[in-house]
Amino acid sequence: MAYDFNKIAKRYDLMNHLMTLGMDRGWRRQVVKELRPHRHDEVLDVACGTGDMSLLLLHDGGCRVHACDISEEMLAIAKKKCGGSGDFVMGDAESLPYGDGTFDAVTCAFGVRNFVHLGQGLHEMVRVVKPGGRLAVLELATPDNTVIRPFYRLYTRLAIPLLGRTVAGNGDAYRYLIDTVEHFPKGAAFMGLLEAEGCRVVQRKLFFGVCRLYVACKG
Ligand SMILES: C[S@@+](CC[C@H](N)C(=O)[O-])C[C@H]1O[C@@H](n2cnc3c(N)ncnc32)[C@H](O)[C@@H]1O
């Protein structure tokens, strides 16, 4: 079953910035940087949450932004944050309410890990991109580096649930986050899923691979 982000919507931004030590902003900026050299007049931000990725696309991306999320509360914050710009709809990534080949680019920041049927969500995101268009997926991952890994585990096992309890008043939500990161496909395994949808894919590892940016070009 999908995790209900309505429960943590009000504290989501603060928790995100604390947990990632503010790095989430830079990671989203990398998405805009990757898209910049390519045509991206119409961009869809899937699982937009509270709208940080959408806002960045509006301000720095110079594109028309469409965004969707399954959580009403997250979406309400996103709309307010973007001040009337952008087209926000409540929608399921696994059944996107857009026609084939509608967008020059699709972004999804920290969303795919939450899809109930990952393959279906990826299939839908690729479907709505124009041939030759790009799909940029940001997702958290466990680091590959064996020196970094024990520090990562300590931080995620102790600090993040503590922050979840004290700041968001919801330790379970953040235990869910850590568990899903550990079991989610990363690197070649994730790239393979996009390649199976007919894309060419590159991966950028951010901060020792704790965050991955996958950029797929639809064939
Ligand atoms: C971790 S938040 C990421 C939000 C935002 N993209 C960001 O950069 O912070 C995950 C978001 O995915 C949304 N989500 C989960 N499953 C979804 C689905 N099937 N369709 C659309 N949105 C979904 C949740 O409601 C939540 O807002």
PDBQT file of the ligand as one rigid body, heavy atoms in Angstrom, charges set to zero:
ROOT
HETATM    1  C1  LIG A 301       9.312  12.015  -0.805  1.00  0.00    +0.000 C 
HETATM    2  S1  LIG A 301       8.026  12.956  -1.531  1.00  0.00    +0.000 S 
HETATM    3  C2  LIG A 301       8.871  13.838  -2.802  1.00  0.00    +0.000 C 
HETATM    4  C3  LIG A 301       8.245  15.183  -3.078  1.00  0.00    +0.000 C 
HETATM    5  C4  LIG A 301       8.989  16.139  -4.018  1.00  0.00    +0.000 C 
HETATM    6  N1  LIG A 301       9.074  15.619  -5.355  1.00  0.00    +0.000 N 
HETATM    7  C5  LIG A 301      10.334  16.553  -3.522  1.00  0.00    +0.000 C 
HETATM    8  O1  LIG A 301      11.232  16.737  -4.350  1.00  0.00    +0.000 OA
HETATM    9  O2  LIG A 301      10.506  16.758  -2.314  1.00  0.00    +0.000 OA
HETATM   10  C6  LIG A 301       7.178  11.705  -2.411  1.00  0.00    +0.000 C 
HETATM   11  C7  LIG A 301       5.898  12.196  -3.056  1.00  0.00    +0.000 C 
HETATM   12  O3  LIG A 301       5.437  11.164  -3.939  1.00  0.00    +0.000 OA
HETATM   13  C8  LIG A 301       4.037  11.204  -3.926  1.00  0.00    +0.000 C 
HETATM   14  N2  LIG A 301       3.546   9.928  -4.492  1.00  0.00    +0.000 N 
HETATM   15  C9  LIG A 301       3.713   8.692  -3.996  1.00  0.00    +0.000 A 
HETATM   16  N3  LIG A 301       3.132   7.791  -4.801  1.00  0.00    +0.000 NA
HETATM   17  C10 LIG A 301       2.598   8.482  -5.836  1.00  0.00    +0.000 A 
HETATM   18  C11 LIG A 301       1.884   8.119  -7.001  1.00  0.00    +0.000 A 
HETATM   19  N4  LIG A 301       1.590   6.853  -7.268  1.00  0.00    +0.000 N 
HETATM   20  N5  LIG A 301       1.487   9.090  -7.836  1.00  0.00    +0.000 NA
HETATM   21  C12 LIG A 301       1.759  10.389  -7.587  1.00  0.00    +0.000 A 
HETATM   22  N6  LIG A 301       2.439  10.804  -6.501  1.00  0.00    +0.000 NA
HETATM   23  C13 LIG A 301       2.862   9.862  -5.641  1.00  0.00    +0.000 A 
HETATM   24  C14 LIG A 301       3.697  11.420  -2.462  1.00  0.00    +0.000 C 
HETATM   25  O4  LIG A 301       2.377  11.852  -2.249  1.00  0.00    +0.000 OA
HETATM   26  C15 LIG A 301       4.753  12.454  -2.081  1.00  0.00    +0.000 C 
HETATM   27  O5  LIG A 301       4.277  13.767  -2.226  1.00  0.00    +0.000 OA
ENDROOT
TORSDOF 0
